[in-house]
């Protein structure tokens, strides 16, 4: 068995999955509000340090804001881990989460554009990043009768991936794995006038070198390319966690106008960047976003 096979499904992956399942099981035994706070605390205080999440988040923060005090980097990194834990258990609390999100009304100019396109049978691509909890926005829109599918990157741990995919499917609308089979289903759904979600904030080795948070960032052009190819409305959308740590502001921004794929994708990057700058603790700084074209440390962000 090769190294890749072990990382995806070996004994270590099985143990990690069982540990995650145990935490989820304990959390789900609690009332909803306590459950979400508990999952955030566990991830922030127990998981994030040994897993290397805090160190990676702080490294990325120092790249973007080299003048930021170490204490502030640490604070944001811990808040990022807390948000990740809350997001995980929210997504595993399907019925209660959907009920709560049904009471979180979406807003913004993109909402009318989305509903108009859906009524006309025109495809829509909703674009976001790992910010807040994007599934909250999807759930709020599903509650309005809008079935929304998505394309996802399978988790490296196949044991965990198997049940995590079921949580995404439970929100309504089909989900498709990245790869030839998944992309085919994704495109068919889009061509039929469907609504789909894409996340664009992970490093893509074959992507265009664009700007994100003042640094070069390889970014997939697929959302813009699909929008142009199938005359889809391209809408940036976000679910920003509220101060209570439980509710969300659901925002759909104005659609991105047609142009070159690079210009459209840069507009999407700029949209997400504005959200991250306003709420840095809600973006997943744990990702290795800047793998290529990385400048020397200490160069300030634009």
Steps between C-alpha positions, in 0.01 A plus 500: 500500500644839398543804713191667351285196581616502863423871539151448362395181669761341724486424875593855597216640289258255662609604851470869416154446357389313813629783717308754292187285516534481880520878534204543266303241699569676830417838352173383347383381841501862616237768432569681174653821639725312742590251228628769267700674773643166618617402150665838460679465834624147428642599163655822633641365826578133437523422127646803326838516674616137465358482147714794393201715406595792725858511371389492138238770553753723674752446220244608240400800709863608529532482121202727444549731798868478602460789741220335696595436865555134586224511761250617239606227256450245776159640586381485139640149451312374806181670382542335160524159667194579711302592189611178330374291792169683510459457125563127519239431765248734336529297183441182703187649661302495178139532618567761767742693282257510208222618730715782635624606159143514371462794740813675367373697199748541212558853378691694238460576129604150401186350656265657246737404218507141625122471530443661160746266330354194674147595394621533140683167506837668466793339684659670800847453649534615860863562593649531846795393712566322828364795691253502789295193417403504133259209561294744708438706187419189300257387770329840511448491125379139503240608756368741234439211263825529306670158460872571492767248411874520527838369390723392787857388549499158672668491841835320515362276775256276313335376821413854600411595143234229477280648773591864438364476145170379642473819705541710185237298315256545788480875435319447170626493144757261350868508588775390264860399579784665311621281217369382165186329633405780734572778252279331241203495736572856608494623140180311415329654802617844395392458136154403624465838671616388843653702783846397615760608754874529435777595744802671346734572792727196493831476320459361148830400338353540150319822578583852390732708715269773629507720811347415834566697816781683328693186399518284184258208535441219254123502448274273294315682221230232477214701655541782248563263209185302577296818539613621159453163331147437630376860539474455875456782749812523717421616854742538796329401825598478867378392841672716762479370855332746736646617831300240695688224317176330396318715246606619155465793264424356157614729219475456123699763315425639157581256217844520342462643147632300203861561399815295470521202738801664666322831559186330630698276733704792629171675581400192699834504683454869576151435635623230736803706599273782620317254725824355637644841576181594687482168692841325486402259777232348275719394207676162498862616527593137558497426127832516313363773276833641380700195394643644179637838397549579866696822560764549764374520857456849633360659183189695607164427343365758261 
